[in-house]
Amino acid sequence: MPDEPDDLGEAVARAEDAFGGRVGRLNFEAGLDPDTNDADVIQLRKACRLLDACRLLRDHDGYHTSVIEMSFAAIERTFEF
């Protein structure tokens, strides 16, 4: 974890680039293409994927804290939709 403000800024910039698909990964999950004009629908799809991941974790009886966090993230994305 960077300690200096400049290092932190660089780390954030690299993360933004990665999420923008510009660092190494140009193939996006089907239906989540960031170039899509309908950003609202993308938020709803992300919420659905988060809930699907929650179900998978619950079925394997683990990571309860992660399930709770992802559930709240799904709710937030649904509100954004």
N, C-alpha and C positions, 0 to 999 in steps of 0.2 A: 504494500500500500504506500503510495507516494506521501512524503511528508511535506514537501515544498509546494506552495501554491502553483508555481509554473508546471511542476510535474503533474499535479492534479489536473490542471487545465489540459495538458497533453493527453493524459489518460482518458479524460472525458471526450476529447476530440476523437481519439482512436475508437472509443466505444460508439460514438455517434456514427463514425464512418462504417463500423462493422454492422450496426443495425440498419444503415442505409444500403447495405449490400455492396459496398465498394471495396471491402477488404477480403479478397480471396473467395468469397461465396457469392456467386451471381445467380444461383438457382434457388428460388424461394419455394416454400411450401405451397402446394397447389391452393389457390384461392386467397393467398395472402400477398399477392404481388403488390409492392408498395407503389408501383406506377399506376395502379388502378385509380380511376377518377372518383370512385365512391368510397371515401375514407370512412364514412359512417358504417358501411357494411363490413369493412375490414375489422373495425372494432368489435362488432357483434360476432364475427367469425372467430376472432381471437378469444373472446369470452367463452364461446362454445368449446374451443380447443382446451382452454384452461379447465373447464368443467369435466371434459373427457379425461384429462390427465388426473383430476381429482378422483374420478371413479376408478381409474386404474390403480392409483395408490391405495385407495380404500379397499379394493378387492384383494390387495396383497397385504392388508393389515399393517400398514406402517405409515410413517411420515405424517402423523396427524397435524403437526404444526404447519407443515407445508400445505396440506389440504385446506386448512383454515385460511392461510394467507392467499392461496390461489383462488379460493372462493370469494374473498373480498375483492381481489383483483378482477375477477369475472364480473362481479356486481358493478365495480367502477367502470369497466369497459361497456357494460350494458347501459349504464347511465349516459356514457359518452355517445353511444349509438342514438 
